[in-house]
Every structure is written in C-alpha cells, then in structure tokens.
Amino acid sequence: MTPPEKDDKKALRPRGRLRVPVDYPALFTGDAGSGHGTVTNLTIAGCEIESHDQLPIGAGLSLRVQAPEARPPILIALALVRWKNGDRFGLEFVRFEGRTKEQLEDMLNQREVPAED
C-alpha cells in the first residue's frame, strides 16, 4: 500500500543542486514495475519523471534516458523513487556504471551554458 501523498511533502523541499529543465524520453524497469515517461528536470543526483506508469515510493529501478542529438543514452544502474505527485515522481540516482556519471556531468555542464551564435 502506498503511503498518502501528503506524507511525502517533506521530500519536495528545495535541493541544493541546480535542476536543469529537460524534455528527454526515458525507460525504467524494476521489481515493482516498468514503464516509460519523460524526464522533465535533471541533476547529477537525480531527476523528475512525468509518466502514467506509477511506482511505489522506495522502489528501486534502472533507468535509460535518451540523451539529445547523437549522444549515447544515459544508463543509471540503480535509482530510487523518493517522492511522487500525480503523474510525476522523483528519482535519486544511487549507482552509476562505467563512465555514466562523467557523461551526465558533461551533458549537464553543456546544457547549463547556452550556446552562443
């Protein structure tokens, strides 16, 4: 049984990291279920996903985020659902594999600084 959403309001407090607004397709899979959605904001520590596929708070999953342009997808080995609100839920990235963390850092650094013409 999922705890009431009102109990999760404390998890919605502001974070210390800059959230980068994005619009990236994502696939997720775990013991509690699988599905797809859209990553709407992203940091090195986690992301927010909008999806009709719901998972319980505390569920562990692997995540594949389709990076923009010709970049390879970002593969998060383990992420935990930390909060949910309607069709949105927040993930904390727990385990990266290979160069994924560096790839994500590089992408966020490029995303935060707009390209000049």
C-alpha positions in Angstrom: 0.0 0.0 0.0 1.4 3.4 -1.0 1.6 6.0 1.8 -0.6 9.1 1.4 0.9 11.7 -0.8 0.6 14.3 2.0 3.2 12.3 4.0 5.7 12.9 1.1 5.5 16.7 1.1 8.7 16.9 3.1 10.5 15.1 0.2 9.5 18.1 -2.1 11.7 20.6 -0.2 14.2 22.5 -2.4 17.5 20.9 -3.1 21.0 22.4 -3.1 21.7 21.4 -6.8 20.6 23.3 -9.8 17.8 21.5 -11.6 18.2 21.6 -15.4 14.9 21.6 -17.2 14.9 19.0 -20.0 12.5 17.0 -22.1 14.1 13.6 -22.6 12.4 10.3 -23.2 13.1 7.6 -20.6 12.5 3.9 -19.9 12.6 2.4 -16.5 12.4 -1.1 -15.1 12.5 -2.6 -11.6 10.9 -5.2 -9.4 7.9 -3.0 -8.7 7.2 -2.5 -12.4 8.4 -0.9 -15.6 7.3 1.8 -18.0 8.3 4.9 -19.9 8.0 8.6 -19.4 9.7 12.0 -19.9 12.5 13.4 -17.7 11.5 17.0 -17.0 14.4 18.1 -14.9 17.8 16.6 -14.2 20.7 16.9 -11.8 23.8 14.8 -11.2 22.0 13.4 -8.2 18.6 12.6 -9.7 15.7 13.6 -11.9 11.9 14.2 -12.1 9.9 12.0 -14.5 6.4 12.5 -15.8 4.7 9.2 -16.5 1.4 7.4 -16.4 3.3 4.3 -15.2 3.4 4.6 -11.4 5.9 3.1 -9.0 5.8 3.0 -5.2 8.0 5.3 -3.1 11.2 3.4 -2.2 11.1 1.3 -5.4 14.5 0.6 -7.0 14.9 0.7 -10.7 17.3 1.0 -13.6 16.8 4.0 -15.9 17.7 4.7 -19.5 17.4 8.3 -20.6 17.6 9.1 -24.3 20.2 11.9 -24.5 19.8 14.7 -27.0 21.2 14.6 -30.5 23.9 11.9 -31.2 24.8 11.4 -27.5 24.6 7.8 -26.2 21.7 7.2 -23.8 22.4 7.7 -20.1 22.1 4.4 -18.2 21.5 4.6 -14.4 22.1 1.2 -12.8 20.1 2.0 -9.7 17.7 4.8 -8.8 15.2 5.0 -6.0 11.7 6.6 -6.1 11.9 9.3 -3.4 8.5 11.1 -4.0 5.5 11.2 -6.2 2.7 13.6 -7.0 0.1 12.7 -9.6 1.8 11.7 -12.8 5.2 12.9 -11.6 7.8 11.2 -9.4 11.4 12.0 -8.3 14.3 9.6 -8.5 17.6 9.7 -6.6 20.5 8.2 -8.5 22.2 5.7 -6.3 24.6 3.7 -8.6 26.2 4.6 -11.9 28.2 2.1 -14.1 31.2 2.8 -16.3 31.5 6.4 -17.4 27.8 7.2 -17.0 28.4 9.8 -14.2 31.0 11.6 -16.2 28.8 11.5 -19.3 25.9 13.0 -17.3 28.2 15.7 -15.7 29.5 16.7 -19.2 25.9 16.9 -20.6 24.7 19.0 -17.7 27.6 21.4 -18.0 26.9 21.9 -21.7 23.1 22.2 -21.0 23.5 24.8 -18.3 25.6 27.1 -20.5 23.6 28.2 -23.6 25.5 28.0 -26.9 26.3 31.4 -28.4 25.7 32.0 -32.2 
